[in-house]
């Protein structure tokens, strides 16, 4: 199965971008997810996700990985997500930096109005509710890369994304090369090459210690969620 992650060294050093810091990080008035000091910012939107069961050993392993990074020499490079928010995104909705909009929805609609439209469009459709994935690595200290546990499971995940695209009318760029993942935190600044190489080596070591516990992940059900920021994802009922 293919992975679509960028080269980790080029990512960590910002080699492929002209912006001064990672895209999620900005001053409060500039619309990012976090400040340069790691404080959470308002970033309202919606999304379709599967939460990680907080009572599972998988969740415990993810939290242990997060804590290893937090208490390492690299800990200050990241801002961290609360354990309760850990999830795998299946299909992105809208957010302040979203380049796409649902077909047939006025551009001036509020987040809540868009969420209600998506809820109506998804109602009554029998999408598979349980998914099985496996982790393949810890990307750059902050994001666990996932794929379907088998070729069939990967195909089911991709087919679910196609169904969600067609039902919601949200047609994202780079749709076919989306990488499934669980975010543990966000990088606050670009690194120099030596720092990046050290972080990649450390990430591989952390992942190796937990890989066996992340080899079979049973995801929770599909949830259309709204959010005010990256610290909480509220299922829409």
Secondary structure, 3 states (H helix, E strand, C coil): CCCCCCCHHHHHHCCCCCCCCCCCECCHHHCCCECCCCCECCCCEEEEEEECCCCCHHHHHHHHHHHHHHCCCCHHHEEECCHHHCEEEEEECCCCCCCCCCCCCCCCCCHHHHHHHHHHHHCCCCCCCCCEEEEEEEECCCEEEEEECCHHHHHHHHHHHHHHHHHHCCCCCCHHHCCCEEECEEECCCCCHHHHHHHHHHHHHHHHHHHHHHCCEECCCCEEEEEEECCEEEECC
